[in-house]
Amino acid sequence: MEKYLENLNKEVKQYLKILSPEFPEWLLEYINTPEVLRLDGIGQSCGTLYTKVYNDKYFYSVLTHSIGVALIIWNFTHDKKQTLAGLFHDIATPVFKHCIDFMSGDSEKQEATEERTEQIIKDSKSIMKLLERDNIKIEEVSDYQIYPIADNNAPMLSADRLEYTLSGGLYQIKVFDIMSIEKYYNNIVILKNEDGIDELGFKDRKVCEDFIHDISNLWPRWIEDEDKLCMQFIADIVKSMNIKGYITIDDLYNLSEKEVMQLIKTCDDSYIKNAFIKFQSATRNSVYKKEVPNKDIYCTTVKGKKRYINPLVICENTIGRIKDVSPIANKDINDFLNMKEYQYIGFNFDFKPYTS
């Protein structure tokens, strides 16, 4: 755990300090379990870090994301059970994260890999010992969706959605600096939504409006054709590796991304190996985007998940959605929702995934 904290860059350390000025020391023992520390070998960017199509600022692990979610929950609730549910919410994440959802045919909801969460916690002697000591039941921490501050339905604002938005605006598409994150974060409070349920929201309309304008430049990154193409390609490579017996499904939950990539690049099947090497060298200029398929290259069609936020905001002593009270935010959100996507996307090299 100490090595993990030491290896974080200065910007991420400052960022986590904003999320919770006082780090909850009791959380360290839970972070320092093998099942949670494993997440440090998985990138939050879903494999797009490993191609020249993208140029992420630095590697941001699922472990850092999970700790960030836990810190947000702790900051607003000071509730151990909710905080642990946030820490554990991605404990069942496989290598390449949502690419494995794509592999399972779940590219739109991206929830298929969450099924193992309770079992992984239950099978962990370290975590179960800590939970028993703290008199916490497994069902109180194995499903963060029971806590609306931790998770809720999009486009509402939750700790999970807030964390990957803030961090994505640091390391993926630079829409924030540390000072702007602090400004936005310190404006957030717990409000009651339309259904009388607690939800994170903003105190000030102008701050919320600026927040939406900033992140509207980030949202396209998560749904654009290039992103979906990279994720589907990784899904097809991993599935082909599994079909040919070079990797098991359990390997996806036990190995790091570096270890799995090494298996791909050293496997005996040169067709798989060479395709992945070409993927690593691919650039945005090599991406095919048309309304008709191309049978001569790796070409696919896939629907993605549109991630965006329409937060609550206090406006003239009433609580509403920013989209309803701000024409600027309304335009930013609608522009994103109407973003152009091509029917067929591909790389300018040939690869046909194995089916048997």
Secondary structure by P-SEA (a helix, b strand, c coil): caaaaaaccaaaaaaaaaaccccccccccccccccccccccccccccccccccccccccccaaaaaaaaaaaaaaccccaaaaaaaaacccccccccaaaaaaacccccccccccaaaaaaaacaaaaaaaaaaccccccccccccccccccccccccaaaaaaaaaaaccccccccaaaaaaaaaabbbbbccccbbbbbbccaaaaaaaaaaacccccccccaaaaaaaaaaaaaaaaaaaaccccaaaaacccaaaaaaaaaacccaaaaaaaaaaaaccccccccccccccccccccccccccccccccccccbbbbcccccaaaaaaaaaaaaccccccccccbbbbbbcc
